[in-house]
Amino acid sequence: MASTLLRTFLLLSTIFIVRPWAVNSSSFSSATDTTLDAHLASIRSFCKSTPYPDACFDSLKPSISINIKPNIIGYALQSLQTAIFEADKLLDLFLNIGSLGVVEKQKGAIQDCKELHQITMSSLQRSLSRIRSGDARKLSDARAFLSASLTNKNTCLEGLDSATGPLKSVIVQSITSVYRHISNSLSMLPKQELRKVTEGSNRRLMGFPAWVSRKDRRILQSFDGDYNPNDVLTVAKDGSGNFTTITDAVNFAPNTSYDRTIIYIRAGIYQENLDIPSYKTNIVLLGDGADVTIITGNRSVGDGWTTFSRLRRWVSGA
């Protein structure tokens, strides 16, 4: 009898203890679901103002689990990081595509896309650093980088338009995905009002913009070759300089340099298809004059080259 009463008491105690916990757990779950639904609804509402709402929503959903503070800059960072993630995947595609994956009808179409994509990735990283700086004045720089990168999409797709191959559709879809996230990121950044230009704000030093260093001004102002040869790389057809071709001088210049590299090209006709990739930064080409220092290439649309490949000449580097 005592044993039966003890079992009954323990059973009732268990019910008494478990029931309140179950009620509290249910209430907590309900509250969590309500908060989650509200957050998702807020994100979906925010994304309606972007060019590609579905892509925006997909990129911002993870912000719930990683607890990103719900503000415009936080959303822009998340969207931009998604763009960079997708851009990395696209780069892998370009690097491993092979000649059979995409068959070019125009020469250099894939190479054009690779170079343009590298420029885009550099612009995305620069934008990310500007936004993360927390300096509102640098947001205009971020907008400029993102705007510039958007122009690369159509140039790449134009070259791929006539291409064929089993991986063409995969490449095009990946390109489209990357630039949708870039476009969304740009739309999220607040626009700054143009500041009134005050007298002296666009000052020039000795005829040059303020950003040109004293060393660069001295070299650019030199006359008849009166310069320190240690400050520049000299190209001369007759072999009297450091290099006989501009391409060799560009290849010798440092990669991703924060210092300006000046390449002085002496008088002559240089038959080169000159390409300066995006990682060859801060390069300045200085000749003896437009009528005596001449650079000419031999690419044409008639030979099957893309417009970008034909016109590309020291434009990739910054």
HELIX and SHEET records of a PDB file:
HELIX    1   1 ALA A    2  CYS A   47  1                                  46    
HELIX    2   2 PRO A   53  LEU A   60  1                                   8    
HELIX    3   3 PRO A   62  SER A   65  1                                   4    
HELIX    4   4 ILE A   72  LEU A   95  1                                  24    
HELIX    5   5 GLY A   98  GLY A  101  1                                   4    
HELIX    6   6 ALA A  109  ARG A  132  1                                  24    
HELIX    7   7 ALA A  136  LYS A  138  5                                   3    
HELIX    8   8 LEU A  139  LEU A  160  1                                  22    
HELIX    9   9 LYS A  168  MET A  188  1                                  21    
HELIX   10  10 ARG A  214  LEU A  220  1                                   7    
HELIX   11  11 PRO A  229  ASP A  231  5                                   3    
HELIX   12  12 ILE A  246  PHE A  252  1                                   7    
HELIX   13  13 VAL A  301  ASP A  303  5                                   3    
HELIX   14  14 THR A  307  LEU A  311  1                                   5    
SHEET    1   A 2 ARG A 204  LEU A 205  0                                        
SHEET    2   A 2 PHE A 208  PRO A 209 -1                                        
SHEET    1   B 3 VAL A 232  VAL A 235  0                                        
SHEET    2   B 3 THR A 261  ILE A 265  1                                        
SHEET    3   B 3 ILE A 283  GLY A 287  1                                        
SHEET    1   C 2 GLY A 268  GLN A 271  0                                        
SHEET    2   C 2 THR A 293  THR A 296  1                                        
END                                                                             
